[in-house]
């Protein structure tokens, strides 16, 4: 009996150890991508033990030689990642989806006094990029596909903050300015230089049953990062009092807005409209605090944006909750809005299709091959 009990105890210990190891392995080698849904989002991730991959999108056109003389430059191409340990920030990492002529491409604050230049054009200029961050006690390495673009040697640094980064047991990561991008642990079975196929999309809506379509986002490769008019709706916004009716939940977050991109008759982007419970924007012209809205918090409701005769209006439940007359220069600027699209909207959001006057592009078909936020 003693030997049977001893063997059984040993088998149970081995089984528990194997189960724990399998769970750890599955967690570390998870191959599916997870979308970053918020402007600031924290995840539990032991990056010192498991390399992290980021899938990002490079804009087709961007100024790679901005004027730095005035000071800091706000780069929409920048990705910011903070390494955290027990709730305290250990380091801030910044890198860009495009290379800059002055080489202000990537840095680990505390390890460099300035930005470093990429070794080459990252991901060979591809618009869909897969980055890999890997940390060892000796160094940090950044790759785009299979090519090393940046390395930081912890062994030779004399900076105390950088030495602290090397020694810290990072247990979480805070993403900033990366909403819509995706992350995952580097899986063993996928080669680093293999571009990842996009995730399968949900079944398309049966548009014959509803008068609303999904607000398919345009900020993605297939839509040319909001330059492809097939991802927009042809509609004379400047003369239609019916406006654009969106069904969504409005939040009070500082970073989560509902965003409508506006284009002129030539298909050139001229601005955008943004709304949440905190503020309302019309690019270049209006930035006001939002009034109390009739749609209850946490609930989905309809709201209508219109821009006719130089007046910007937002209506909810049949009443104008926001109505602002544009100054002359702004009224002239927005007098020819002939297309609109949506940027980084929720997958559950939709807009009302006015059959008589709206012509949705081929990509606005309910399948949403573009990007949306879960």
ABEGO torsion letter per residue (X at the ends): XAAAAAAAAAAAAAAAAAAAAAAAAAAAABABBBBBABABBBBBBBAAABBBBBBBBBBABBBABBBAAAEBBBBAABBBBBBBBGGBBABBBBBBABBBAAGBABBBBGABABBBBBABBBGGGBABBBBBBBBBAABBBBBBEABBABBBBAAABABAAAAAAAABBBABBBBBGABGBBBBBBBAABBAABBBBBBBBBBBBBAAABABBBBBBABBAAAGGGABAAABBBBBAAABAAEBBBBBBBBABAABBBBBBBBBAAGBBAEBBBBBAABBBBBGABBBBBBBBABBBGBBBBBBBBBBGGBBBBBBGGBBABBBBBBAAAAAAAABBABBBBBGBBAABBBBBBAAABBBBAABAGAGABBBBX
